[in-house]
């Protein structure tokens, strides 16, 4: 447990680099988030990848994933059709480009960019060091 104002904030940003299907999949995961199902939907997308822009993540399939996860299909479809998350996803792409992030996963912790998957221990070490720096400045 850390005292003081040291906080850790986790923010997930989509890096939809591989075309329209990856953008639509990212939009769909945000629609899933509206129903509290971001991570199950995210995991379903990753488990069902078959290639880049070959029709795997077409709209009927994205809706089917939501239905199979028990989401409200009408609400999910309305969200997806509205395109309300598209600009945020495109903004995340631009931000990644400005940081020269071109592959995933990429993790940014207080401005430090880590490319590739980090183990829990690696995350823990970096975050604890950042928290210690915050506490040292109090």
N, C-alpha and C positions, 0 to 999 in steps of 0.2 A: 504494500500500500504506500502510495506517495502522498506526502503532505503538500500543502501550498497550492499554488495555482497551476501546477504542471498537469496538462491535459493532453490526451492523445485523441486525435480526431481521425477517423478512417473515412475516406471518401473514395468511392469507386467511380472511375470515369471510363467510358467506353472508348476503345481505340479501334474503331471500325474502318480498318485500312483496306480491306479487300473488296470494296465495291458496294453496290446497292444492296445486295443480300445481307451483308454484314451490318449495314446501317439499319435495315428493316429488322433484323434480329435484335439489335441493340434497342430499337424503339419498342419491340415486343417485350423485351425484358423489363423495360420501364413500365409498360402497361401491366405486366405481371406484378411489379412492385406495388402498384395501386391496390392490389388485392393481398398484399403481404406475402407474395410468392416469388420475390426476386431470385433468391438463391436456388430454390428448386427449378425454376425456369432456366436460369443461367446454366445450371448443371445439365439440364436436359439438352440445351443447345450444344454444349461442348461434347456431350456423349453422342450426339447425332451428326457431328460434322462429317461431311463426305468429300469435300473439295470446295474450291473457290468458285462461286457464282455459277453453279451448275443446276440450280433449281432446288437444292436441298431445303433452303429456307424461304420458300415461296409463301405467300399469305395463307393459303389453306393449311399448309403444314404448321406454320406458326400458331394458327388458331387451334389446330388439332392438339398441339403440345399443351396449350392452355386448358383445353377441355379435358385431356387425360390427367392433368394435374388437379382437376376438380374446381377450376376457376369458373366464374360467371362468364360464359362465352359471349353473351350480348355486350356486357360491359367491356370485356377485353377487346372485342372487335370494334366497338365504337371508339375506344381509345386509340387503337391502331390506325383506324381510318382517319381520325382527327389529326394525326401527325404532330401532336403537341410536344413531343420530345425531340423531334428532328433537329431543331436549331441547337439544342444543348449538346447533342451528339456531334454535330458538325463543329461546334465551338471546341469541344474536347479534342477533335482531330486537329484543328488549327493550333491549339495550345501545345499538343504533342509535337507538332512540326516545329514550333518555335523553340522547343526544348531539345530538338534533334532526337526525339524518341521515334524510332521507326520499326521496332519489333515489340512483341508482347511475350510474356508479361514484362511490364516496366513499373517499378515502384518508386515513388518520390517521397522521401522522408526529409522534411525541413530543407528542401532544395537539393538534396543529394539524390541522384538517380541511380537506381539499382536495376540492372537488366537481367532477366532470367528469374526463375522461381527461387525464392528464399525459403529456407527451412524455418520452422518456428523459432529455433534457437538463434538463427541469424537475425530475424525480426526482433526478437527479444533483446538481443545485445544492442542493436542500433537504437531501439526505442528507449531502453533503459539509459543509454548514454545521453540521448537527447533530453530525457527527463532530468537526469543528473545536472546537465548544463543549465536547464531552467531553474532548478533549485539552487544552484550555486550562485545565480544572479539575483537571488532574493535578498 
